[in-house]
Amino acid sequence: MTTQKLSKANNKLLNANFRVIILFGIIIYGLAILQDYLFSRFKSTGFYWSDTMLYNIYWLLFIPFIKFANYVYSKIQPKTLLNKFLYALLFGIVFSVLHIFLFTSIFILLSNAIYPIPHRFLTILKNVISNQSQITIITYLFLPFIIEYLNRKKQQKKDISIQKFITVKNGPRRIKIDASTVLFVQTDRPYTAVFSINQKLLHDESLKKLEELLDPKVFIRIHRSVIINKNHITEIKSRKNGDYDGILTNGQSVRFSRHYRQNWNVLLNH
């Protein structure tokens, strides 16, 4: 799997998590409205759908803020424990203030559009601070640690999923190969050819499927139809047209396509 594909895989994982956050936010929004409705019935107070739906937008705002928070944390990534605590403290305060003021502004804007007599900014702001500020601050204080924990768990799952051996399906045969002995994998339609140190095997699975099984730190795509084990490269020679030839430990040569240079460019300097 290439650097580009790793990025796509991470984005895919992030998008999947974000969908869960969206679903969770919508559920909280619905439960908050239900709570207001039940409270009005038990206490025999007035219940207004427009007011409660507008006010509880507060919980929906956690969705984009958590998305943005995840992005910010991935860019900063504090290393030491002290820096993590300082970041979490600053993070909690800044995001809580932004959340509260943004919600109040949205509420007043919509209130002016909906009601003949709109709500007052300071009234809503004081109400939010007295009722929602505690849970908001706690959420954003602990969010960096939750993000780091989830990212660490995702990385552990990735490490576990990377196989040290691959099983090549060749007709009725199933042959287990040590991944470290694989030199490169190449499309050989309708099969995929797996070249190891001492043999060549035809595999029934697609090149894409094998790419998902192999360690992306070791195996990189250098061509539309070739994935190579960078540990077996001994020499890289330019073809003077942007393409290169890579010489492997067994003396075999494979072409590095310029169209995939972003994947293997680092090999020119290391």
Secondary structure as UniProt FT lines:
FT   HELIX           3..42
FT   TURN            43..44
FT   HELIX           49..55
FT   HELIX           57..60
FT   HELIX           62..76
FT   HELIX           81..114
FT   HELIX           121..131
FT   HELIX           133..161
FT   STRAND          165..170
FT   TURN            171..172
FT   STRAND          173..178
FT   HELIX           179..181
FT   STRAND          182..188
FT   TURN            189..190
FT   STRAND          191..196
FT   STRAND          200..203
FT   HELIX           207..213
FT   TURN            216..218
FT   STRAND          219..223
FT   TURN            224..225
FT   STRAND          226..229
FT   HELIX           230..232
FT   STRAND          233..238
FT   STRAND          244..248
FT   TURN            249..250
FT   STRAND          253..256
FT   HELIX           258..260
FT   HELIX           261..264
FT   HELIX           265..268
//
